[in-house]
């Protein structure tokens, strides 16, 4: 029941504002899954819902400024694969120490990512090579952990293009899914997925994502975002206590 509920909530959160891994990771760890396997299983479980969202946004796909979507896809694929391999090479004890900091980065991104992107866009403008290097680094982060990576991508793209953040939703969902696609394949081939929990969470996440998308049409975006940030802060603090005390 805990796994199914976590999957449904995470699917709804990702459809509304992001941060679904804040629910799936603690749930998997709570039922006894080691942290690295919890992260890989969570990535696999939430992936189908990401693909569904990408398909829904397909009409808005296109280049980001002077950077083609193909170049961004290739960069995201390679980065995601490297990030997944790094995760599998990380000892569980080390990952337990890193996890609170990764959650903290995600929380700060959810809370301040858009404002930071707008502030940077008013001061700087970057070129194509810088975007591709940044995209590769974000792909690595996406394959390794991935929390808040979509918001980070939009913040970087905003320094290259004058498009609105809303117009970035289509490429954001596709490129996050691209980084995760390679990671999912690597995790499956490496036998690093707890299918007993992952399949149940996967189905629940798809249902939750569908319901979340419907609720999102009526719910206040500011309220949803505020609740998500409060939950994220609470879970991050719990993991800091778990790791260091």
N, C-alpha and C positions, 0 to 999 in steps of 0.2 A: 504493500500500500504506500509506503514511504517513497519508493522508487517511482511508482506510477504518478503519484502526486507531484513529486519534484519534476518529473519530465513534463507534465502538463503545465505547471507554473512556468518552467523555463521556456517552453515553446511560446507561451503567451507573452512572456517578458521580451523575448527576442523579436516577436512580431510588433510589439509596442514601442520599445525603447532600447532593447539590448540588455546584456548582463545576465543571460540565462544560466551561465556556468556558475554564478554565485549560489544557485540553488542545487544544481546537479552534483557539483563537486562535494559539498558537505554531505549530501544525502548518500552518495556512494561511499564516502569515507566512514560515515556513521554506521553503515551495515557491514563494515569490515574490509572494504576494498582498499589496498595500499594506494597512496596518493598518486603515484605515477600512473598506475592502472586506472585509477579513478578519472584522471585527466584524459587519458586516451579513450576510455569508454564513453566519457561525456562528449568528447569531440565526435565520435562515431554516431552516438545516439542523436545528437542535435543536427547532424549533417543533412539528412533528408528534408527537414523543415527549411533549412537554408536554401536548398535547391529549388524547393517549391516557391519560395519567395523570389528567388532569382528569375524563375520562369514568369512569374506574375509581373515583374518589372522589365521584361525583355524589350518592350517598345521604347524604353528610354536609354538603351545602350548606345554608346558612341565614344569617341576619343575624349581625352581630358586635355584641353588646350592643344598643344602641338604633339602630344604623346598619343600614339595609337593604342587602341584597346588591346590589340594583339601583343604589343610590346609589354604592356602592363600585365597581361595574362601570363606570358612566358616568365616574366620576372617573379610574379606571385607564385607560380608553380614551383620554380627552382627554390625560392626562399622557403616556401611551405615544406618542401621535402627536406631541406637542411634542418629546419626547426624541429621536424618530427624525429629525425635521426638523433639530434642533440638531446631531445627529451628521453628517448629510449636509452641513451648512454648516461643519463643523469642518475646517480644513486638515489634511492628513496629518501635517505636521511638528508641529503643535500637539497632535494626538491622540497622536503618538508620545511626547510629553512627559507627557501626561495619563495614558496607559495604565498605567504602573507604579503610579501613585497609585490608580487605579481597582481594580487588582488587589490592592493593599495593603488597601483598604477591604473588598474581598470576603474576603480572607484573615482579617482581624480579625473580620469578621462570622461566618465559619465557625467560628473558634476560640472567640469569646467572646459571640456574639450571644444565645444562649439564657440564659447567666448574666446578661448585662446586662439582658435583658428581665425576668428574675425579680427582679433587684435593684430596677429601676425600679418594677415592679409593687408592691413592698412599700412604696414611698415616695410614689408619685403615682397620681392617678386623673384621666383627661382626659375632656373632653366630646365630643359628636358633631361640632361644627364643626372642632375640632382634629384629630380622626381623619380627616375628609375632606380637610383641607389637607395633612396628612401623607401620606395616600394619593395625592393628586395629585403631591406631590413624589417619592414612591417610584415612581409611574407614569412620571414624566419620567426618573428614573434607570434604570428598567427598559427604556424605549425607547431610551435613549442607550447603556447598557452592560448593566446588569441583573444582574451577578454578586452573589449573596447577597441579592437583593432580597426573596425569599420569607421569609427569616429576619428581615429588617428589618421586614417587614409584621407578622409574628407578635409581634415585640417591641412594636410600637406598639399592636396590638390588645389585648395583654395589659394595657395601662394602662386599657382601657375595660371589659374583661370579665374575670370570674373563671374563665372556661373554661380547661381544660388546653391546653397547647401542641399536644398531639396532636390535639385536636378542631379545631384551626385548619387542619389539613392540607388539607381539602377546599376551603375558600374560598381558601387560599393558592395552591394549584395553579391554580385557575380564574382568579384575579385576575392572577397572573403571566402566564398565557397570554393574558389579555385585553390587558394592556399590550403584550405582544409581538405580538399579532394585528395591531394597528394598525401597529406598527413594520414587521412583515413585509410588509404590504400596501404601505406607503410605499416600502420598499426595492425591492420588485419593480417598482412603477410607475416608480420613478426609474432603473431599470436598474442598480441598485447591488449586484447579486448575481453572483458568479462561479459560474454554474451547473455548469460542468465539474467543479468541486470540490464545490459545494454539494449536488448530487443524490447523489453517492456518499456524502458524509458523512451526508446525511439518512437514507438507507437503513441505513447502518451504525449510526447512532444509535438508530433504532427497534429494530433487532436487539439492540444493546447494552442498551437500556432494558428490554427484555423479559427478557434474561438477568440483568441487574442486579436486577430485582425478584424473580426466583426465588432468586438468591444471597442477597439481603437477608433472606430468611426463615430462613436458616441461619447466615449470617456474624455475627460479633460486631460490634454497632453501634459500639462504642468503637474497635475495631481499624480498621474502615473509615473512621471519622471521623479517626483519628490519621494514617492513610496519606494521606488527602485533604489534610489540613492541611500535612503535610510536603511533599507535591508542590506545593501552593499557595505555600508560602514559597519553595521553590526557584525556581519559575518567576517569582515576583514579583521576586526578587533579580536574576535573569537580565535581566529587562526594565528594571530600574533601571540596570544596567550598560550595557545596549544604548542607553538613552536619554541617559544623562548622562556616559558615559565613552568 
